[in-house]
Every structure is written in C-alpha cells, then in structure tokens.
Amino acid sequence: MRYADAGVDISRAEQAKERIRRMASRTFTRGVVGGIGAFGGLFALDVKRWHEPVLVSSTDGVGTKLKIAAAIGIHSTVGGDLVNHCVNDILTLGAEPLFFLDYLALGRMDPDVVEQIVEGITRACHQADCALIGGETAELPDTYATGEYDLAGFIVGVVERSRILKTSAVRAGDVLLALPSLGLHTNGYSLARKLVFETAGLAPDAYVAEISNKIGAELLMPHRCYWPLLKTIVAQGLLTGMAHITGGGIPGNLPRVLPRSTQAVVELGSWPVLPIFSYLAKLGQIERDELLRTFNLGVGMILIVPPANLRAVETELKRRREKCYRIGEIRNADSRKAPLVFTGSLPV
C-alpha cells in the first residue's frame, strides 16, 4: 500500500506547499531571515529601533464561518479574516505586527483551495506590513470530511515597554469611541447558520431584501483590520485603551481592559446596528442581552480616549474617512458593581 491509499497524497501536498512558498515570499519584511521551508521561521528584531521592546503574541481561528466559505466555494476571505483578527488582538496592547504563522488542516488536500486561503492570508499580511514566515498544512482524512478544513493562526508583534496600553491607564471621564464592523466578523456563526439555513431554510445564494444582499455573501463580509487606521493614533499615545469586540460581544470584551475601580457606561442606540443583526434578531426572536453577548452588533473596535485627546483622535479618523461614534464613557465605581452597564434601547 501507499500513503495515498490511506487518504494522504504527498504529491498534492507538495504542489500546495510550492504555491504557499511563492505567495508567502511576497510578504517578507526586512526582519525575515531565510525563507519558507525550514523547520522554523526566523525573524530578526531591529534592536536599534527599540529601546525596551516587548514581544506580544496571540492566536485564534476563524470558527464555523469556514462552513459558509465552503458552501459558497470562496475561500480567500477567511484567510484575511484570520490575519486581521490576530492583528487586532495585539493592537489592543499597542503592538505593531511583525510576523504570522498559519495552520491549515484539510480532509483532502486541494491545492486550489489552499491557494485561495493562503492568498487571503498573504494579502492581509501585506496590508498590515506583517510577514508570513511559516505554518503547517496537514491532510487529515479521518478527522475532516472531503471539502472540510480548519484554519488557525499565530501572530507576534512588538511594543515599547513604556507604550504598552495597560488597564491602569484608563480613567473616569474617558470617552468610548466605536469603530464600525462590516458584519459578524468571525463570531456568532454557529447561531447565525442555524437561524439562516435551518430556521429560515435559505440557500447560501438566496437574496434577502432586509439586508439588500445574498445571505451567503453577507455572512462572508470580512473581518476588518484596524491597524493601518490606528497606528498613527497609537504611536502618538492618544489612547488609554482599546477593546477588540469579538466572541462575547461588548459585554465579554470591554470589561477586559478596565481597572476594577471603574465602570463603562454604554448607550445603546448611539451607533447604527447593521441590518444583518436586525434580521438575525427577528429570525430567532433573540433577547437583547443574548444579542449583545453573541454578536458585535456593528462595533468592531472600541477606543478609550481621554477627553483632552478626543478632538485629535476624531480629526485623524476623519482625515482617513473613517466613521466613529461616541457610545459612552468611563465612570468611577465601587469594585463590587458591574464593570459595564447599558443605557437606552437597542434599535433592532
């Protein structure tokens, strides 16, 4: 018998890896040492640029959004989603991205699918000035069915020790600015898929008037990367904190960047909720608190801004033609009180 008789085709894998090498090389920055193919990726930190550099790392996956990509046959967007999610995570600590590694496991090696996924990864890495220096591509026929795959990534960035965004810097009176998302980003898809494909019985190419789009295309809307937009603001030290609104929504993420002696007050209705969330809420008759902790509801990143810096931040965002919304503020509070409260009503 041969390895291929057990479902693993080494020749297909080598074909896919050669495509990966070509695409990854386009993302290489000055710090990359060597290329793709060694047992480890090498990256040299420019020590002359940093006084006291601190490395910042994060890892994540795309989740069941991958099933939407597989159903539609479009795989490049989820590769970008993976990178952007990880870049945003380390951005909340003030870090700029250095390099990225990916892990792709498939039921059956398909070089064309692999190329689409990695093309999305490399495009997003290039936009974030982040090098793709390695990864792993595995064919696992007994773990995933043909046509199925899983995708995860690992990022390393760097920040000056004195410029790390720490929770202790957040003060009462700081303003909460919301930056819009493009859709679900990479969270809430297990519920969204159940509602759309089981409750509503829709096909991925079904047009939904309430969202003015095909449902599959809407659910594949990309996860935004906020680093190019915010790097100048971060470099100028204009923020005291940031919260990336991912799994858990605003309730699960904003409190992570707050000191114990403070409370965030968020006014519902102060930002536009995207039509896809109103549509899902209607389909599932979802209660307010469940919506808030499942979806981002149109908020991809929350900036915590001292009042003295608010005008400068809003001016920079306006210069970049980016919308932002004042959605609340930080207040002093007893540590026994909830770190987050909502006022107003949710317009869904």
C-alpha positions in Angstrom: 0.0 0.0 0.0 0.9 3.6 -0.4 0.2 6.6 1.8 -2.3 7.8 -0.8 -4.3 4.6 -0.2 -4.9 5.9 3.3 -6.1 9.3 2.0 -2.9 11.3 2.2 -1.4 12.4 -1.2 2.1 13.7 -0.7 2.4 14.9 -4.3 -0.7 17.1 -3.9 0.7 18.4 -0.6 4.0 19.4 -2.3 2.1 21.2 -5.0 0.2 23.2 -2.5 3.3 24.0 -0.4 5.1 25.3 -3.5 2.2 27.7 -4.1 2.4 28.8 -0.5 6.2 29.5 -0.7 5.6 31.8 -3.7 2.8 33.8 -2.0 4.5 34.0 1.4 7.7 35.4 -0.1 5.8 38.5 -1.2 5.0 39.4 2.4 8.6 39.3 3.6 9.8 42.4 5.5 13.3 43.4 6.4 13.3 41.3 9.6 12.7 38.0 7.8 15.8 35.7 7.8 15.8 32.9 5.2 12.6 31.8 3.6 9.7 29.3 3.8 10.6 25.6 4.2 12.8 25.3 7.2 11.7 23.6 10.5 11.2 27.0 12.0 10.7 30.6 10.8 13.4 33.2 11.6 12.8 36.8 12.3 15.4 39.4 13.4 14.1 42.2 15.6 15.6 45.6 14.7 17.0 46.4 18.1 18.2 49.8 17.1 14.6 50.9 16.6 13.5 49.9 20.1 14.7 51.0 23.5 13.0 48.3 25.5 10.9 46.1 23.1 8.3 43.7 24.4 7.0 40.9 22.2 3.2 40.4 22.1 1.6 37.2 20.8 -1.8 35.9 20.1 -3.5 33.0 18.4 -7.0 32.4 17.0 -9.1 30.7 14.4 -12.0 31.5 12.1 -14.6 29.1 13.5 -17.7 28.0 11.7 -17.5 30.9 9.3 -15.4 28.3 7.3 -18.6 26.4 6.6 -20.0 29.4 4.8 -16.9 29.7 2.7 -17.0 26.0 1.8 -20.7 26.2 0.9 -20.1 29.1 -1.4 -16.8 28.0 -2.7 -15.0 31.3 -1.9 -12.0 30.7 0.4 -9.8 33.8 0.1 -11.8 36.0 2.5 -11.4 33.7 5.5 -7.7 33.7 5.2 -7.8 37.5 5.5 -10.2 37.2 8.4 -7.7 35.1 10.3 -4.9 37.6 10.0 -7.0 40.6 10.7 -8.5 39.1 13.9 -5.0 38.3 15.3 -3.6 41.8 14.3 -6.5 43.5 16.1 -5.9 41.4 19.2 -2.3 42.5 19.7 -3.2 46.1 18.6 -5.3 46.4 21.8 -1.9 46.3 23.7 -0.4 48.9 21.4 1.6 46.4 19.4 2.5 46.5 15.8 2.6 43.2 13.9 5.9 41.5 13.0 5.2 38.0 11.7 2.5 35.5 11.3 2.2 31.7 11.1 -0.9 29.7 10.0 -2.2 26.2 10.5 -4.5 24.6 7.8 -5.9 21.1 8.2 -8.0 19.6 5.4 -9.9 16.4 4.9 -8.4 16.1 1.4 -5.6 18.2 0.0 -6.9 20.5 -2.7 -4.1 22.8 -4.0 -6.7 25.3 -5.5 -8.5 25.7 -2.1 -5.2 26.0 -0.3 -4.0 28.7 -2.7 -7.2 30.7 -2.2 -6.9 30.5 1.6 -3.2 31.5 1.6 -3.8 34.2 -1.0 -6.2 35.8 1.5 -3.6 35.4 4.3 -0.8 36.9 2.3 -2.9 39.8 1.1 -3.9 40.7 4.7 -0.3 40.3 5.9 0.9 42.6 3.2 -1.7 45.2 4.2 -0.7 45.0 7.8 3.1 45.0 7.0 3.3 41.6 8.6 5.4 38.8 7.2 4.1 35.3 6.8 7.2 33.2 7.7 5.8 29.7 8.2 3.0 27.4 9.0 1.6 23.9 8.7 -0.6 22.3 6.1 -2.0 18.9 7.1 -4.2 16.4 5.3 -6.3 14.6 7.9 -8.9 12.4 6.1 -10.2 10.7 9.2 -10.6 14.0 11.1 -12.3 16.1 8.4 -14.6 15.1 5.6 -13.7 15.9 2.0 -14.3 19.6 1.4 -13.9 20.5 5.1 -11.0 22.2 6.7 -9.9 24.1 9.8 -7.8 27.2 9.9 -5.9 28.9 12.8 -3.1 31.4 13.1 -0.4 32.7 15.4 1.0 36.3 15.4 3.9 38.0 17.1 4.2 41.8 17.4 6.2 44.3 19.3 5.6 47.3 21.5 7.8 49.6 23.5 7.5 48.7 27.2 6.7 52.2 28.1 3.9 52.4 25.5 2.0 49.2 26.4 -1.7 50.0 26.8 -2.4 49.0 30.4 -5.8 48.9 32.2 -4.3 51.1 34.9 -4.2 54.0 32.4 -8.0 54.1 32.0 -9.6 56.9 34.0 -13.1 58.1 34.8 -14.2 60.6 32.2 -12.5 58.8 29.3 -14.7 58.7 26.2 -15.7 55.5 24.4 -15.4 55.7 20.6 -16.8 52.9 18.5 -15.3 51.9 15.1 -17.8 50.1 12.8 -17.6 46.4 11.8 -18.5 45.2 8.4 -20.7 42.3 9.7 -20.3 39.4 12.0 -16.5 39.4 11.6 -15.6 35.9 12.9 -18.1 35.4 15.8 -21.6 34.2 16.3 -21.6 31.9 13.2 -23.0 28.8 14.9 -26.1 30.7 15.8 -26.3 32.6 12.6 -26.0 29.5 10.4 -28.7 27.7 12.5 -31.1 30.7 12.0 -30.4 31.2 8.3 -30.1 27.7 7.0 -32.3 25.8 9.4 -34.9 28.2 10.8 -35.3 30.2 7.6 -34.3 27.4 5.3 -32.3 29.6 3.0 -29.7 28.6 0.5 -26.4 30.5 0.5 -27.2 32.3 -2.7 -30.7 33.4 -1.6 -31.3 37.1 -1.8 -32.7 38.7 1.4 -34.4 42.0 0.9 -33.9 43.1 4.6 -30.2 43.1 4.1 -30.1 44.0 0.4 -27.7 41.2 -0.3 -27.4 37.5 -0.8 -27.2 35.8 2.6 -24.0 33.9 1.9 -22.2 37.0 0.7 -23.4 39.0 3.7 -22.1 36.3 6.1 -18.7 36.3 4.4 -18.2 40.0 4.9 -14.6 40.4 6.0 -13.2 40.9 9.5 -11.7 44.4 9.4 -8.1 45.1 10.3 -7.8 48.3 12.3 -4.0 48.6 12.5 -3.5 50.7 9.3 -6.2 53.1 10.5 -5.0 53.4 14.1 -1.2 53.1 14.0 -0.7 56.9 13.9 -3.1 57.4 16.8 -1.4 54.6 18.8 2.1 56.0 18.1 1.0 59.4 19.3 -0.1 57.9 22.6 -3.7 59.3 22.3 -5.5 56.3 23.7 -5.6 54.8 27.2 -7.2 51.5 26.0 -8.8 49.5 23.2 -11.2 46.6 23.2 -11.5 44.3 20.1 -15.2 43.2 20.0 -15.0 39.5 19.2 -16.6 36.5 20.9 -18.8 37.7 23.8 -19.6 41.0 22.2 -19.2 44.2 24.1 -20.1 42.6 27.5 -17.4 40.0 27.0 -14.6 42.2 25.8 -14.8 45.8 27.0 -14.5 44.9 30.7 -11.2 43.1 30.0 -9.5 46.5 29.5 -10.9 48.3 32.5 -9.5 48.8 36.0 -11.5 47.4 38.9 -12.4 50.9 40.2 -14.2 51.9 37.0 -17.4 51.2 35.1 -18.1 51.6 31.4 -21.5 53.1 30.6 -22.6 52.3 27.0 -25.6 54.0 25.4 -27.5 51.7 23.1 -28.7 53.4 20.0 -25.7 55.6 19.8 -24.3 53.7 16.8 -26.1 52.2 13.7 -26.8 48.4 14.1 -26.2 46.7 10.8 -29.2 45.2 9.0 -27.8 41.6 9.3 -28.1 41.8 13.1 -31.7 43.1 13.0 -32.5 40.3 10.5 -31.0 37.6 12.7 -32.6 39.0 15.8 -36.0 38.8 14.1 -35.4 35.3 12.8 -34.5 34.0 16.3 -36.6 36.3 18.4 -33.4 36.9 20.3 -33.5 38.9 23.5 -31.4 42.0 24.0 -28.8 40.6 26.3 -28.3 37.5 24.2 -27.7 39.6 21.1 -25.2 41.7 22.9 -23.1 38.8 24.1 -23.3 36.9 20.9 -22.7 39.5 18.1 -20.7 42.7 17.8 -23.8 44.4 16.5 -21.8 46.7 14.2 -19.0 47.6 16.6 -15.6 46.1 15.7 -13.3 48.1 18.0 -13.8 50.4 21.0 -11.3 53.1 21.7 -10.9 54.6 25.2 -9.9 58.2 24.7 -9.1 60.9 27.4 -11.2 64.0 26.8 -8.1 66.1 26.1 -7.3 63.8 23.1 -10.8 63.3 21.8 -10.6 66.1 19.1 -7.2 64.9 17.9 -8.4 61.3 17.6 -11.6 62.2 15.8 -9.7 64.5 13.4 -7.3 61.8 12.5 -10.2 59.3 11.9 -12.0 61.9 9.8 -8.8 62.5 7.8 -8.8 58.8 7.0 -12.5 59.0 6.1 -13.4 56.6 9.0 -16.7 56.9 10.8 -16.7 56.7 14.6 -19.4 57.0 17.2 -19.3 58.3 20.8 -21.1 55.5 22.6 -20.4 56.2 26.2 -17.8 56.9 28.9 -15.9 55.6 31.8 -17.0 56.4 35.4 -15.7 55.7 38.8 -17.5 52.8 40.5 -17.2 50.5 43.5 -15.4 47.3 42.6 -18.4 45.3 43.6 -20.5 46.9 40.9 -20.8 45.5 37.4 -18.0 46.8 35.2 -20.4 47.5 32.3 -23.9 48.9 32.2 -26.1 49.7 29.2 -28.5 52.6 28.9 -31.0 53.3 26.2 -32.5 50.7 23.9 -31.2 48.5 21.1 -32.6 49.6 17.7 -33.3 46.1 16.3 
